[in-house]
């Protein structure tokens, strides 16, 4: 079989485009946070992970500009060789202090962080144990570790009893790394972290929590999942990204100094990749400054999301409930989801259409997410448009 044969056979995206229902790869022309310009018109953004609205903040923008003027546009090397600048060191130090860990290591993306940490730690004879609904970066990090002859097993989503059963079957002498999302990116649910830690410690397993959707969203002053549950001192490692709360690009892992030192010298994803750009680091530092000085932004974000949760339920929609910035609205099958998305978009509201295989069959959804910078005028309009479209498509439950 020709390697490209499957590419020629893939026509589903073209068919959806021909129907005018394709929701992906829409170029944003201007972005002011709650409102963006797409295809020449203003649209309310209800699908961004820009949780604190800082991508448009003047101090964050200026910090990136100043960094380019001082350092240039790139670092031209890996952290291991010529690609480390003082901004990297400062950001690592500041994040470690903020999150309550001994040390932090930066990676060039959040996705790369998961690949680099998991495959860097789990070697031949070790086990990676993953929640079945973890983000793709965790799954692929575990598969990369498996390529290096580590073992990869999964347990039922957020099911601590199944995790216990899974660990019980593993060799007692093997190294074990449990990896879980802190806030699950599709549903917005929180991991049952205290119970997970209890089981992990019982079997001598280490724990890595991915706080991509939790940093700046939950916990004291936005310090993440472990902080929310008051178990930072019991949580071995936390990783995250700069592409959401920190209004930039890059990733990080926080943990014990000896573990971070080991990863510096053993993680191919770090050693063989160009380092985060000066502008990215400076923007993340400025965002961290703002978060530390204005922790009330976290309350504004959650207040906005809570308003939408309440509003959707009162309208008669079925949602997945949580306490985070993510509010998924269930709509059913793929065709319904694509029609729903298009009608929202035509009325000036942009959300994310999540369809299989990203979600289970008949669980297609409008995955909405909110920012601290959304105002009532934006949120009320989103609810108004959802009510119109939900009524047209018969998706409002009888109250």
C-alpha positions as CSV (number, residue, x, y, z in Angstrom):
1,X,0.0,0.0,0.0
2,X,1.2,3.5,-0.8
3,X,1.9,5.5,2.3
4,X,-0.2,8.4,1.0
5,X,-3.2,6.3,0.1
6,X,-4.9,7.0,3.4
7,X,-4.4,10.8,2.8
8,X,-6.2,10.6,-0.5
9,X,-9.0,8.6,1.1
10,X,-9.6,11.1,3.9
11,X,-12.4,13.4,2.6
12,X,-14.6,13.9,5.7
13,X,-13.2,17.4,6.4
14,X,-13.8,18.4,2.7
15,X,-17.4,17.2,3.0
16,X,-18.0,19.2,6.1
17,X,-16.4,22.3,4.5
18,X,-18.7,21.9,1.5
19,X,-21.7,22.0,3.9
20,X,-20.3,25.2,5.5
21,X,-20.1,23.6,8.9
22,X,-16.4,23.2,9.4
23,X,-15.5,24.8,12.8
24,X,-11.7,24.4,12.7
25,X,-8.6,26.5,11.6
26,X,-10.6,29.7,11.5
27,X,-7.9,32.5,11.4
28,X,-8.3,35.2,14.0
29,X,-7.4,38.6,12.6
30,X,-7.4,40.7,15.8
31,X,-7.7,39.6,19.4
32,X,-8.6,41.8,22.3
33,X,-9.6,38.9,24.6
34,X,-13.4,38.7,25.0
35,X,-13.9,39.9,21.4
36,X,-11.9,38.8,18.4
37,X,-12.2,39.6,14.7
38,X,-12.7,36.5,12.4
39,X,-13.4,36.8,8.7
40,X,-13.8,40.6,9.0
41,X,-16.4,40.7,11.8
42,X,-16.4,41.0,15.5
43,X,-17.2,37.8,17.4
44,X,-17.5,37.1,21.2
45,X,-14.8,34.5,22.1
46,X,-16.2,31.8,24.4
47,X,-13.7,29.1,23.5
48,X,-10.3,30.5,24.5
49,X,-8.0,29.2,27.2
50,X,-6.8,32.8,27.9
51,X,-8.3,32.4,31.4
52,X,-7.2,35.7,32.9
53,X,-7.5,37.7,29.7
54,X,-3.8,38.6,29.8
55,X,-2.8,38.2,26.2
56,X,-4.2,41.6,25.6
57,X,-2.8,43.2,28.8
58,X,-0.6,46.2,28.0
59,X,2.1,45.1,30.5
60,X,2.4,41.6,29.1
61,X,2.6,43.0,25.5
62,X,5.2,45.5,26.5
63,X,7.3,43.0,28.3
64,X,7.5,40.9,25.2
65,X,8.4,43.9,23.1
66,X,11.2,44.9,25.5
67,X,12.6,41.4,25.6
68,X,12.9,41.3,21.8
69,X,14.7,44.6,21.8
70,X,17.2,43.4,24.4
71,X,17.7,39.7,23.4
72,X,16.4,39.4,19.8
73,X,13.7,37.1,18.5
74,X,15.2,33.8,19.5
75,X,17.8,32.0,21.6
76,X,19.3,30.0,18.7
77,X,20.1,26.9,20.7
78,X,18.9,24.5,23.4
79,X,18.9,25.2,27.1
80,X,21.7,22.6,27.4
81,X,24.0,24.6,25.2
82,X,23.7,28.2,24.0
83,X,20.0,28.7,24.5
84,X,19.8,29.7,28.2
85,X,19.3,33.4,29.0
86,X,18.8,35.0,32.4
87,X,15.0,35.3,31.8
88,X,14.8,31.5,31.8
89,X,16.5,31.3,35.2
90,X,14.4,34.1,36.6
91,X,11.1,32.5,35.5
92,X,12.1,29.1,36.9
93,X,13.0,30.7,40.2
94,X,9.8,32.8,40.4
95,X,7.5,29.8,39.4
96,X,9.1,27.5,42.0
97,X,8.5,30.1,44.7
98,X,4.9,30.8,43.5
99,X,3.9,27.1,43.3
100,X,5.7,26.0,46.4
101,X,8.3,23.6,44.9
102,X,12.0,23.3,45.2
103,X,12.8,23.8,41.6
104,X,11.3,24.3,38.1
105,X,12.4,23.5,34.6
106,X,11.2,25.2,31.4
107,X,10.3,23.5,28.2
108,X,9.5,25.1,24.8
109,X,5.8,24.0,24.8
110,X,3.4,22.5,27.3
111,X,3.0,19.4,25.0
112,X,6.7,19.0,24.9
113,X,6.9,19.2,28.7
114,X,4.7,16.1,29.1
115,X,6.8,14.2,26.5
116,X,10.1,15.3,28.1
117,X,9.2,14.6,31.7
118,X,7.4,11.3,31.3
119,X,9.9,9.7,28.9
120,X,12.8,11.2,30.8
121,X,11.7,9.6,34.1
122,X,10.1,6.3,33.1
123,X,12.7,3.9,31.8
124,X,13.0,0.2,31.2
125,X,11.1,-1.8,33.9
126,X,9.2,1.3,35.1
127,X,5.5,1.9,34.8
128,X,3.5,4.9,33.7
129,X,-0.1,4.8,35.0
130,X,-2.5,7.2,33.3
131,X,-6.1,8.3,33.7
132,X,-8.0,7.2,30.5
133,X,-9.2,10.8,29.9
134,X,-5.8,12.5,30.3
135,X,-4.7,15.0,27.6
136,X,-3.1,13.6,24.5
137,X,0.3,15.0,25.5
138,X,0.3,12.6,28.5
139,X,-0.7,9.7,26.4
140,X,2.0,10.4,23.9
141,X,4.6,10.9,26.6
142,X,3.7,7.5,28.0
143,X,3.9,6.0,24.5
144,X,7.3,7.5,24.0
145,X,8.4,6.0,27.4
146,X,7.0,2.7,26.2
147,X,9.2,3.0,23.1
148,X,12.1,3.1,25.6
149,X,10.7,-0.2,27.2
150,X,8.8,1.3,30.1
151,X,5.3,-0.1,30.6
152,X,2.1,1.9,30.1
153,X,-1.2,1.1,31.8
154,X,-4.4,3.1,32.1
155,X,-7.1,3.2,34.7
156,X,-10.8,4.3,34.5
157,X,-11.4,8.0,34.5
158,X,-11.1,9.6,38.0
159,X,-11.8,6.1,39.5
160,X,-9.6,5.7,42.5
161,X,-10.7,2.2,43.2
162,X,-9.7,1.1,39.7
163,X,-6.4,2.9,40.2
164,X,-5.9,0.9,43.4
165,X,-6.7,-2.4,41.5
166,X,-4.3,-1.4,38.7
167,X,-1.4,-0.6,41.1
168,X,-2.0,-3.8,43.0
169,X,-1.3,-5.9,39.9
170,X,2.1,-4.2,39.2
171,X,5.4,-5.5,40.5
172,X,6.2,-4.0,44.0
173,X,9.8,-3.4,43.0
174,X,9.0,-1.5,39.8
175,X,9.2,2.3,39.6
176,X,5.8,3.8,39.2
177,X,4.7,7.2,37.9
178,X,1.0,8.1,38.1
179,X,0.1,10.9,35.7
180,X,-3.2,12.8,35.7
181,X,-4.7,16.0,34.6
182,X,-5.5,18.3,37.5
183,X,-8.4,19.9,35.6
184,X,-9.5,17.6,32.7
185,X,-9.4,19.7,29.6
186,X,-12.6,18.4,28.0
187,X,-14.9,18.3,30.9
188,X,-13.4,20.8,33.3
189,X,-13.6,18.2,36.1
190,X,-11.1,18.2,39.0
191,X,-9.1,15.1,39.7
192,X,-9.8,13.4,43.1
193,X,-6.2,14.3,44.1
194,X,-6.2,13.6,47.9
195,X,-7.6,10.1,47.4
196,X,-5.2,9.5,44.5
197,X,-2.2,10.5,46.6
198,X,-3.3,8.2,49.4
199,X,-3.3,5.2,47.0
200,X,-0.1,6.3,45.3
201,X,1.8,6.5,48.6
202,X,0.4,3.0,49.6
203,X,2.1,1.5,46.6
204,X,5.2,3.6,46.5
205,X,4.2,5.4,43.3
206,X,5.2,9.0,42.4
207,X,2.6,11.5,41.1
208,X,2.8,14.0,38.3
209,X,-0.2,16.4,37.9
210,X,-0.8,18.3,34.7
211,X,-2.1,21.7,35.7
212,X,-2.4,23.2,32.2
213,X,-6.0,24.1,32.9
214,X,-5.6,24.6,36.7
215,X,-2.8,27.1,37.1
216,X,-4.4,30.6,37.5
217,X,-7.8,28.9,37.7
218,X,-8.0,26.9,41.0
219,X,-6.1,26.9,44.3
220,X,-4.9,29.8,46.5
221,X,-4.2,32.7,44.2
222,X,-4.4,30.3,41.2
223,X,-1.6,28.0,42.4
224,X,-3.3,24.9,41.0
225,X,-4.9,21.6,41.9
226,X,-2.5,20.6,44.8
227,X,-3.0,24.0,46.3
228,X,-6.8,23.7,46.0
229,X,-6.8,20.5,48.0
230,X,-4.0,21.7,50.4
231,X,-1.7,18.8,49.4
232,X,1.2,20.6,47.6
233,X,3.7,19.1,50.1
234,X,2.4,15.6,49.2
235,X,2.3,16.1,45.4
236,X,5.6,15.1,43.8
237,X,5.5,17.1,40.6
238,X,3.3,19.6,38.8
239,X,3.6,20.5,35.2
240,X,1.9,23.2,33.2
241,X,1.9,25.5,30.2
242,X,2.3,29.2,29.5
243,X,-0.2,29.2,26.7
244,X,-3.2,29.7,28.9
245,X,-3.1,31.7,32.1
246,X,0.4,33.0,31.4
247,X,-0.6,34.5,28.0
248,X,2.5,33.1,26.2
249,X,4.0,29.9,24.9
250,X,6.1,27.3,26.7
251,X,5.8,24.8,29.5
252,X,7.2,23.9,32.9
253,X,7.6,21.2,35.4
254,X,7.9,21.8,39.2
255,X,9.3,19.3,41.7
256,X,12.2,18.3,43.9
257,X,15.6,19.9,43.0
258,X,17.3,16.5,42.4
259,X,14.5,15.4,40.0
260,X,14.7,18.6,38.1
261,X,18.5,18.4,37.9
262,X,18.1,14.8,36.5
263,X,15.7,15.9,33.8
264,X,18.0,18.7,32.8
265,X,20.6,16.1,31.9
266,X,18.4,13.2,30.7
267,X,15.4,14.6,28.9
268,X,15.9,14.6,25.1
269,X,12.9,16.9,24.6
270,X,14.8,19.5,26.6
271,X,18.3,18.8,25.4
272,X,17.5,18.6,21.7
273,X,15.0,21.4,21.4
274,X,15.4,25.2,21.0
275,X,14.7,27.0,24.2
276,X,11.7,29.2,24.9
277,X,12.0,32.6,23.2
278,X,12.9,35.8,25.1
279,X,9.5,37.3,24.3
280,X,7.7,34.2,25.6
281,X,9.6,34.2,28.9
282,X,9.1,37.9,29.4
283,X,5.4,37.7,28.7
284,X,5.0,34.8,31.1
285,X,6.9,36.7,33.8
286,X,4.7,39.7,33.3
287,X,1.6,37.6,33.6
288,X,2.9,36.0,36.8
289,X,3.5,39.5,38.2
290,X,-0.1,40.4,37.5
291,X,-1.4,37.1,38.9
292,X,0.6,37.6,42.1
293,X,-0.5,41.2,42.5
294,X,-4.1,40.7,41.5
295,X,-5.3,37.2,42.8
296,X,-8.8,38.6,42.5
297,X,-8.7,37.9,38.8
298,X,-9.1,34.2,39.7
299,X,-12.3,35.0,41.5
300,X,-13.5,37.0,38.5
301,X,-12.8,34.1,36.1
302,X,-14.7,31.6,38.3
303,X,-17.5,34.0,38.9
304,X,-18.0,34.4,35.1
305,X,-17.9,30.6,34.6
306,X,-20.3,30.0,37.5
307,X,-22.7,32.6,36.0
308,X,-22.7,30.6,32.7
309,X,-23.1,27.3,34.4
310,X,-26.2,28.6,36.2
311,X,-27.5,30.3,33.0
312,X,-27.1,27.2,30.8
313,X,-28.9,25.0,33.3
314,X,-31.7,27.5,33.8
315,X,-32.2,27.6,30.0
316,X,-32.5,23.8,30.0
317,X,-29.2,22.7,28.6
318,X,-27.3,19.7,29.8
319,X,-23.8,20.6,31.0
320,X,-20.9,18.9,32.6
321,X,-20.7,20.6,36.0
322,X,-17.4,21.7,37.6
323,X,-15.8,24.6,39.5
324,X,-13.3,25.6,36.8
325,X,-13.3,27.9,33.8
326,X,-14.5,25.2,31.4
327,X,-18.3,24.8,30.8
328,X,-19.2,22.0,28.3
329,X,-22.7,22.1,26.8
330,X,-23.8,18.6,25.6
331,X,-25.5,18.5,22.2
332,X,-25.4,14.9,21.2
333,X,-24.3,13.6,17.8
334,X,-21.7,15.0,15.4
335,X,-24.1,16.5,12.8
336,X,-26.1,18.3,15.6
337,X,-22.8,19.6,17.0
338,X,-21.6,21.0,13.7
339,X,-25.0,22.7,13.0
340,X,-25.1,24.1,16.5
341,X,-21.6,25.5,16.1
342,X,-22.4,27.1,12.8
343,X,-25.6,28.8,14.1
344,X,-23.7,30.2,17.1
345,X,-20.9,31.4,14.9
346,X,-23.3,33.1,12.5
347,X,-24.8,35.0,15.4
348,X,-21.4,36.2,16.6
349,X,-20.4,33.7,19.3
350,X,-17.3,31.4,18.9
351,X,-17.0,28.2,20.9
352,X,-15.1,24.9,20.4
353,X,-17.0,22.0,18.8
354,X,-15.7,18.8,20.4
355,X,-16.7,15.7,18.4
356,X,-15.5,12.0,18.4
357,X,-12.9,10.7,18.7
358,X,-12.1,13.6,21.0
359,X,-15.2,12.7,23.0
360,X,-17.2,9.5,23.3
361,X,-20.0,8.7,20.7
362,X,-23.1,10.8,21.2
363,X,-21.2,13.1,23.6
364,X,-20.5,15.9,21.1
365,X,-20.4,19.2,22.9
366,X,-19.9,22.9,22.7
367,X,-16.9,23.2,25.0
368,X,-17.1,26.8,26.3
369,X,-14.5,28.5,28.4
370,X,-14.3,31.9,30.1
371,X,-12.0,34.7,31.0
372,X,-11.7,37.0,33.9
373,X,-12.0,39.8,31.3
374,X,-15.5,38.7,30.1
375,X,-18.1,41.3,31.1
376,X,-21.8,40.8,31.6
377,X,-22.6,42.2,28.2
378,X,-20.6,39.4,26.6
379,X,-21.9,36.6,28.9
380,X,-25.5,37.7,28.6
381,X,-25.2,37.8,24.8
382,X,-23.7,34.2,24.8
383,X,-26.7,32.9,26.8
384,X,-29.1,34.7,24.6
385,X,-27.6,33.2,21.4
386,X,-27.4,29.7,23.0
387,X,-31.1,30.0,23.9
388,X,-32.0,30.9,20.4
389,X,-30.0,28.1,18.8
390,X,-31.0,25.5,21.4
391,X,-34.6,26.3,20.8
392,X,-34.3,26.0,17.1
393,X,-32.6,22.6,17.3
394,X,-34.8,21.3,20.1
395,X,-32.0,20.9,22.6
396,X,-33.6,22.7,25.6
397,X,-34.9,20.3,28.2
398,X,-38.4,20.9,29.6
399,X,-38.2,22.7,32.9
